[in-house]
Amino acid sequence: MSRAYLSYNNIVSSLGFDSTSVVNQISDEVSGLVPVHNIEILDRPFYASILSQEALNAVFNDLPTLSSQTRLEKMMIVSLEKIIKTSGVELTNRVGLIISTTKGNIDTLDEDSKFPEKRAYLDALGLEIQEYFGFTQTPIIVSNACVSGVLALVVAKRMIAQGSFDHIFVVAGDMVTKFIISGFNSFQALSDEPCRPYCKTRSGINIGEVAASVLMTKDKNLLAEESVEIVGGSASNDANHISGPSRTGEGLFRSITSALKEANLSPKKIGYISAHGTATMYNDEMEAIAFNRAGLAEIPLNSLKGYFGHTLGASGLLETIIGMHSLHRNLLFASKGFQELGVSQPLNIIKKTTPKELHTFLKTASGFGGSNTAAVFRKI
């Protein structure tokens, strides 16, 4: 059975347009969250992480073939193009494409959109990416709420293990839109200040937008310096509620224990946890319960939402890429905004960026509908 490695990667975000720049900003504990006052989206100010249109235009202008794509498609293409070129992988029928997103081109349903409504279908998004680069295989769309980014990696791992592909490009993206903001606002979950996951004084969630991409391969000759092996992955749905997380952390607990079992690692062998950490009361509490049930209370833990906000279907992939660089640099990145523990169970929150020799990390994600996913990564 082939091993699966995460190699070349790229991030397009408010903190930069390549992974190294973004990770440098996080290492310096710089946040991309800013106050937004756009009455077309919401009638009051809110904090979010939004890509500068001027910066995007500058990048798009370097790609003259970008003309008929939506904003999200352009973001994904910019992110993916770099790693396709860097890897030198020829797009044969042994190369797969997985696209992770929660809402895709939801903005094309706006009344003033210049795009037809069919562009909101996720298969239309996939076909645009496929046709732009010339992938020979039909793209696989992973859209399972906010676990989509991590789940896409678990799916890719299994497809390589079973011999379906030799290499798979995974790209993820979501945007800040009126639909998304109004939805979280209706839950009274939206914060008008920077989010503080797991903190006693947290006041809710921020939303962000990003495009991220990575090459997963079985070929050890195609590895970047920060490459990692994905050694375990699992998903579990506890079907607790359409939007509310389980009060016992059951789905996340099962995902974690199954991923650790596949990786053949005990909880104490995990270097740190890259948690979901949305800074909402019920999500943070559920995760704290699940981590304690899994024997992970003492493991250093961070949430990166204080840098990007919640980037929905892209968050899991984005945070995994940052985890790759964390292992490579032997740095534990701070959980920005955290001040005082605000959950009922003990957690070892990383309060400041700290050097530490690292070999493994656990990435978790949880989402609407009771969905939960966990994956374990090991330094090569």
Secondary structure, DSSP 4 states (H G I P E B T S, - for coil): ----EEEEEEEEBTTBSSHHHHHHHHHTT----EEE--TTT-SS-EEEE---HHHHHHHHHT-TT-SSS-HHHHHHHHHHHHHHHHH-----TTEEEEEE-SSSSGGGGSTT-SS-GGGGSHHHHHHHHHHHHT-SSPPEEE--GGGHHHHHHHHHHHHHHTTS-SEEEEEEEE---HHHHHHHHHTT-B-SS---TTBTT---B-EE-EEEEEEEES-GGG--TT-EEEEEEEEEE----SSPPPSS-HHHHHHHHHHHHHHT--GGG--EEE----S-HHHHHHHHHHHHHTT-TTSEEE--HHHH-B-GGGHHHHHHHHHHHHHHHTEEPP-TT--SB-SSS--EE--S-EE----EEEEEEEEGGGEEEEEEEEE-
